[in-house]
Amino acid sequence: MYMYTEFLSASDQDVYFRLGTANAWKLWINDQIVFEREEYHRGMRWDQYRVAVSLKKGTNRILFKILQNEQTQDWA
């Protein structure tokens, strides 16, 4: 699954993206990959990942990808 949005920032600023997931994911800010994790079926908790990024004044492009591996287990 992909999510794309544009965020208008009033100033240059540092922010955190916070996520909890048991699966792999990637995050791009302004066409630059800032984090990626290829791990599946891991436990999850609130704010499991906190990624510090710098947003620039003006429009910032945010692309997020979360994915699941090919599962063959009967419970999947």
N, C-alpha and C positions, 0 to 999 in steps of 0.2 A: 504494500500500500504506500502511496506517495501523498504527501500534503505539501502544497505550495501556497505561499502568501507573500505579500509585500507589506512591510511595516514602515510607516513614516515616523522617523525619529526627529524630535525637535532639536537634538544636539548629539554630538559624539558622546557615547556612554558605554560603560561596561555593564553587562547583564548576565544572568544565569538562565540557561535552559535546564529544566528539571524534569526527570522522567523515571518511571519505574516500569520495567518490562522484563519478561523472561526470555526474550528473543533478540535477534540481531537488529541493529539499527544504524543509520548514518544521518549526519546533519551537515548541511552546507549553508554557509552564510555568504551572500554575495559571490556565488560561484566557487567558493573555496571550501573544501571539506574541513570541518573543524573537529569532528569526532566520528569514530566508527567502532563498532563492537560486533564481532561475528561469534556469537555464542548462543546456544539454543537450550531450551528446557532448564533454564536456571531459575532459581527462586527469585521473587521480586518483592520490593517494598517501596513505600512512598519515598520519593527523592533518592532512589537508588543511584542515579547518575545526576551529577550537577556539572554542567559544562559552561565555563566562563567564556563569553564571546564579547567582542567589541562591535558595537553598531556605530555606523557613521551618521552624521547629520544628513537628513534627507531619506530617500527611499532605500530600504534594505530588502534584499531578496532572501527568503528563507525556504529551503527545501528540506523535507524530512522524509526518510524512508524507513519503514519497519517491515521486517520480513520473517517468514517461517520457512524452515527447511522442509524438504520432501519427507513426509512422515509415512511410514508403512505400518506402524503399530495399530492394532485394532482399536485402541482407545482414542486415537487421534481423530 
